[in-house]
Each structure stands twice: as structure tokens, then as C-alpha cells.
């Protein structure tokens, strides 16, 4: 049996969780609870700030409105920036669990303790994703223009170009923009298809960042690519065993977006849309919390064990550390 097989890793994951010194269920409850609490707090503050902004109409309220809008933007940016550091701490805690070390609530702060290398890792991945998406949009736009669907857009572009129209004029042309909008699903869909393999091969970069932060962000990305490329089939089989977890996770997200979907489809439930949004959001949060407490430890401890199996041996790790120093 392969060391990366579901049958070998899942029982080992359950045993590691059973032998943990501190309750892994409490860790995931704390980790998810903080994330949920931050989201709820941000939504409440945003709602209160929206009310305050609405009450500062007229010229006399310009200064107050600007302050409230600035504070609202700061809250949104702070949440977006800080939460990834909190999320990655969960992987560090599970690494400690697997290695029979003391994984305590403070372990969840590892992302903040190593904020420099973690930030560089996020930036490198972000730049790589942007590059792939940019190249993908250019490629699939060219492909779209060569298909029968792109012929009207190509003809319209040529006609407008002959009249000396610049880019701004093209963007202001309603007929041209209508044709462009029809191309967007094809272009973005193709670009995302190119991005998915990149995300897949970088899946272990956060594990390496938390395991060997002193080796740097670039090393983490390269190691993840190397590990995933060599074990692609085995990892894909392992992922397929957890289809039910990913499906339930997607359903919790869909539930939170249900009000928008109903509105776009023109479905009226005979209730205030704000009430529907609140109910769906609360249901999504409760479902996500329940799913994570029930299954997240089992799933991700299995992946941590897979990482342990395919990463460098302890001797090689020491050699890498010495080389890096």
C-alpha cells in the first residue's frame, strides 16, 4: 500500500488527534470561532457605519461622512490583511499535533510570529497568480477572437479603429461593450482553468512556511511545486476521498450568497431582503462552524501526514538549514 494512500493516512491522522496533549477539537473551535467572530463584528460595524453615513447628508456632513467611510475602509483592509496570518497558524498547530508536540491555543498565532516570511509567501503567490491570470486573459481573448463568437467583436473593433477611435472611445461605445461582456465568461473561465493547476502545485507552500520559515518564501513555493509534481496522482486520489468535505464547504458558501442569487433570479419570498440575508448568513456561519468542528481536523491532519511523508527527510532538512545559514 502506498504511504500516501487514504487507507494508510486516515487511521494515522485519527490516532495522532487522539493522542494530542491538548484537545484538537478545542483548537479548531477556537480558530473557526475567532474567524467567525471577526466576520460578524465587521458586518455589524459596517452596518452601523452605513447607518451613520446615511445620516450625514448635505454639505455640513461631508467631513463626518468622509471620516466614517475612511474608518469603514480601514476595517475592511485590516480584516483582509490580518486573517490570512491567523488562518495559516492552524497548519502550524496540526504540525505540532502530528509530531506529538504541545499544540496549544498560542500555536494558532504562529503566522503572526513569522509574519515577515509569511507575508513574502503571500506576495509571491499573489504575484504568480496575477501573472498567470493576466497571461490567461490575453491568451483566451486571442482564442475567443478566432472563434465564430468573436467575429462580431473583431469586425466592430476594426470598424471603430478605422474611424480613429481610441481605447476610451471604445469603452464608451455601448454596442462594443455589449460584445465585450459576452466574451468575459469565456476569457475568465479559461484564465481560471490555467490558474487551478498553479494553485494545486502550490498547495503545500504554507505547510513549508510554517515548518521551515527560516528557509524563506521562495523555497516554500519551490518545495511545494516539487513535492506536488512528484506525487500528483497520489494526492489527487487522496483529494477525491474527501469530496464530501469540499462539497459541504461549497454549500455553506452558497448559502451565504443565496439572497443575491434569489434577487438576480427575480424570486420573491415575500420577506424583507435584509431579513433573508441575515437568516442565510447566520445559517452559513453555523453550518461552517459545525462542519469544521466535526471534520476539519480529520481532513487536514491527513494532509499534514501526507506532507510529512513526501517532504525532505530529517537529515536533508538539517542540510538545507545549514546551507541556508
Steps between C-alpha positions, in 0.01 A plus 500: 500500500628847411606716795282778353192281475181595681498162673842566653465868586147528639546255791835664581331841504232383739762344728706822502191701594411250771845523658518881489582660836253784448157439346522557121125555499544796733773634272286487187204642693714791619653550157168496315324692778743789477465512121121498527501759778719734296267462204192567713662800668603642165149459360341665804744790492451540126123508548528762777742707294262483202225635724730778618601587144135512392427752777782736399341642188558847362805722493518527878549126535780463244777484762316250721407288200859494377624392845245220524575377147875506575449302821283252309774451241764454771293227667454315172870519408612399852278193491622402153866542598498341846274197456741305273764516775245353740392232251853369440553455875258207489745306283780562750281364779427183302870454425557502874217251554645257244846528659355447849600848614289730716252664262345768721279801415815710470609279210229661289696827514800351317408688181538831685827392662647426157316785330795605283551173313124431495437841343768437239343163426159659451646769275692251286191286455293807425744619236515154343120474494471847347755411232316178412162674492635784287664261254184287500270791418728605214520146364129423520405842364708418193338155481151653538564743215579204272173321581165567326379676817783751477442598136249782578738646760795484259302666221375773732853562630632537145218736401549723803878498458466623143310803628794586727325396822733466800464264796282743697265538205469123469414469869229765464340322204201304637482254209870426526482449876200269458712280272788515747276390787405189304867403479571536872368156616715325236811705578474484879403134492805415295729709721367327811559161340864599459515622859365181659811286429719778641297514820516122524878476476538779757269333749781397739679836501323609821599172666866565417474861618378384839741207517818666371445880510874567518546361147292777346188549292651418162628169637149419628344557159769300320475212751122486461531488121758222523303293751166530321643434154661176616188376678221645289301180445520386863396842630212522253373162618524622859303814411226295338446311826405830661252609230223510760689753713564737210139466383366592845744791520380633164138465612566714809639773272206470259261542792653836589458620138143372470332844540701640209415196287129536580512868412675434167247229416211728591365264766299675772457312828260760635750604767727798552826435312700611806326237711570233236864609485533483878342153519718365216815651646427359847424160349820507296711591803338231716540237229865591444576490870330162537681357196843616616458377857373165373740426214771761437754348739465154343537635146793735554689273738491243219653761266764590760596133520518489120730802513715324759533198273605684187707785643876478548639252750618638837866467392431690178315768695801558720721523193263755346505705820879503511517597132250782555703634794 
